[in-house]
């Protein structure tokens, strides 16, 4: 693979959910003309022979994937931990996006917090977290785009335009009501901002107003109603230990029982590939 070519990174642990993530990465890569990089993290104390065996296995998986999807797939074995090394790798590579498989929220993960959220939190690159393979290898037709009062909400627009341009996706903007007038005003500002850029970039959209309620639950219920292919969220800024233990709202969404893919954008994330679409965009 050309070292200068943009890549989609797939964290690889030799499990079926990693295969599912690869299938999504291939779907995206085919549309955006990107290659795929399989990334396997090994313990820092691994013995050289065992590390060599892992590299051989990963190279075989990459070769098989390249033949299966008819696209360039490279492989990387990196020493470290998934909670630090994945983010370091994708930030250094300036990957376009990471597609990561997860088993959802099960067993001890439910008690201690989602490891997926902890992996995502340190990355400058958007993550698409999946549980199942894609429905097909065509477009992501319906994307749910929740809008709230947070300033960081605007940062999701770059990813929305990226998906809309390449996949001709329709953005379903979900706005939840609130009693607080100042928050209502800030939400309306964010909504107007999103609509402006969707119109400017010829992205199809529809606004859906929701009654007051628990946002995470409403998001998932509405995603099912519109048969969403993807939910686009912004992660909590400065996630605390309590968020990992008790569960930030996006953790609940990521591990949704409907198994809908979720794209997570970190605050202040830089998504270079969408800049060409962002005429008039200001930081």
N, C-alpha and C positions, 0 to 999 in steps of 0.2 A: 504494500500500500504506500502511496506517495506520502511522505512525512508531512508535507504541507497541506494535505487534504483534510478538511474538517471531518470529524468523526462523531459518531453516536456511540457512547460507551455503555456496555452492558456488564454490570457486575456479575461474575460467573461463579457458581458454587456447585456445578454439576447436578442440579436438581431440575425437576420438571418446571418449576416456576421460572427458573432462569431460561429455559427453552421458550416459555411463553413470552418472556421479556424480549428475547431475541427475535421472535416472530413479529412483535410490535416494532422493534428497531428496524427490521428489514422493510416493513411497510412504510415507515417514515423515510428511511434511507433511500428507498426506491424513488420516492417523490422529490426529495431534496438533493439527490445525487451525492449523498455522503456515504463513506465507508463505515464499517462497524469495528469497534475494538472490544474484544472480550477481556475483562479484567478480573484476575483471581488474586485474592489477598492471602498470604501465608504468614504464619507466625514468625517473628524475628529470630527465634531460636531454632528454626527448622534446619535439619541436616541437609548438606549439599546434595546427597543422593536423592533424598525425598523431594527436594525442590526441583531437581532435574526431572524426576518422574512427573511432577505436577506440570512442568513446562511442556513435556511431551504430550501429556493428556490434553492440555489446553490447546496446543498446536493442532492436534488431531480434531478437536471440537471445532476450531476455527476453519480448518480445511473442509470439514463436512458441511459447515454452515455456508461457506463460500460456494460450494457446489450446489447446495440445496436452494439457495436464494439468488445465485448467479450475481454475486456482488463481492467486492473485496472485504475480507474479514481478517483482522490481525489479532494477535494474542499477547497479553502482558501478565507476567507474574510479579507481584510487588510484595515486599516484606512490610509488615505493619499490622494495623487493626482496621477493620471495616469502618469504624467510627471516625477515623482520621485519614487513612490512606486513600480511600475512594475520593474524598473531596480534594485532597492534595493532587491526585492524579488528574482528575477532570479539570481542575483549575489550571494546572500547568499545561495540559494539552489544549486548553481553551476549547473544549468539546462544545458542540452545539447543544446537546441535550444528553441526559442519562436516562436510560430505560431500565428500571430495576424491578425484579420480581419479588413479591412478598407473600408470605403464608397468611397474612392478615393478623388479627389480634387473637392469639390463642395462648392458653396455658399461662405460664409465668409472664409472657409478654404483656398480658392483660393487667397483671399486678404491678409490673415494674415500668411499664411504658413501652411504646413502640420503638424498636431499634431502627426501623425505617426512618422515622422522624429525626432521630439522633444523627443518622448518616447524612440526611438531606441538609440539616441545619448549618453545616460548615461549608456548603458549596455555593459558588457564584453561578453555577450552571443549573438551569431548570431540570427537575427530575420528573419523569413519568413513572408512576408506580402502578404495576399491574399484578393481577392475580391469575387471570385466565388469558389464553391466546386471543388475538383479535378475531372479531366475527368474520372478517374477510380481509383481503389485501387491497381494498379500495379506500375511499375517503373516510375520514372521521366526519360524519354528517352533522351531528348535533353536539355542540359543546356547551356545557353549562358554565356561565360566567357570573358568579355571585358578586354583587357590588354592595359595599357597606361604607361606613363613615371614615375608615382608616385611609390616611394619605397613601400608604403603601399599595393600596388597591390599584392605583394607576400603573404600577410596575407590571401587572399582569397583561396589560394591553399589548406589550411587545410580543409576548408569546401568542396571544390571541390572533394578532395580525399574521404572525408567522404561520400558524395553523390554518387560518382562513385563506391566506394567499396560496399555499401549497395544496390544501385539501378541499378548497371551496366549501369550507365548513360554515354552518349557520351558528351564530352566537346567541344563546338564550340568556339574556341579562336578567338575573333574579335580584329583585330589590325587596328587602324586608322592612316593614314599617317599624317605627320606634316612637315612644312618647316624648323623648327628649328633642326639643325643637332645634337645638344647636347641632345635634347629631343628624337630624333630618336634613338640615341645610348642607352639612358636609357630604352627606350621602348623595344629595341632588347634584352637588358640584362634581363628584366623581362620576355619576351617571352621565351628566352632560359631557364630561371629558371623554368618556368611553365612546359615546355615540358620535361625537365629533370625529374621532380617529377612525371609527368603523366606516363612517360615511366617506371620509377622505380616502380610505383604502379600499372602497367598494366591498366591504365585508357585510354580508347579509346578517341582520340581527332582529331580535324581537324582545321587547321589554315585558317582564312578568312581575307584577307587584304581589308580594306575599303579605298575609296578615302577621301581626306580632306573634312571636313564638320562639322556640329554640332553633337557632339558625342551622346548626349541624344536622339536626333531624329533618328540618324543612328542606335543606339542600339535597339530602339523599332521597327523600320522598318525591321531590320534584324531578330529580334526575331520572328516577324510574318512570315517572309519568311521561316525560318527553323522549324516553328511550335514548338517553344520552350515551354517546360514545366516549366522552371524556368530561371530567369535572376539572375546571381550572381554578386553583386557589392560591392565595398568598400565605406563606407560613408566618407564624407568630414571631415578632421581632424580639430578640433576646430571650429565647426559650429558657425557662428555668428548670431546675431539678424537679420542682413540683409539677411542671407540665409533663415531664417524662413519667412521673409516678402516677399522677391523677389523670393525665390525658388531656392535652390541648385539643381544641375542637377539631383541628385538622387531622389529628391522630385518629379520631373517630371516623372521619371521612375517608382517610387513606385505607383503613381496614374495613371498609363497608361490606356488609353481608351480601349486597347485590353484585359485588365484585366488578364494579365499574372502575375503569382506569382513572387515576387522579394525577393531574399535573401540578407540581408544587414549585412555586417561584419564591425564592428568598428575597426579603427586602434588600434593595440596592444591588440586585443581581444584574449582571451585564450579559445581554444576549445579542452578540455581534451580528448574527446572520439576519436579524430582522431590521437592522438599521436602514437598509435600502428601501424599506417599506414605510419608514416613519417620517415622511416629509413633514417638517414643522415640529418634529418632536423636540421637546426641551427637557433637560434633566432638572 
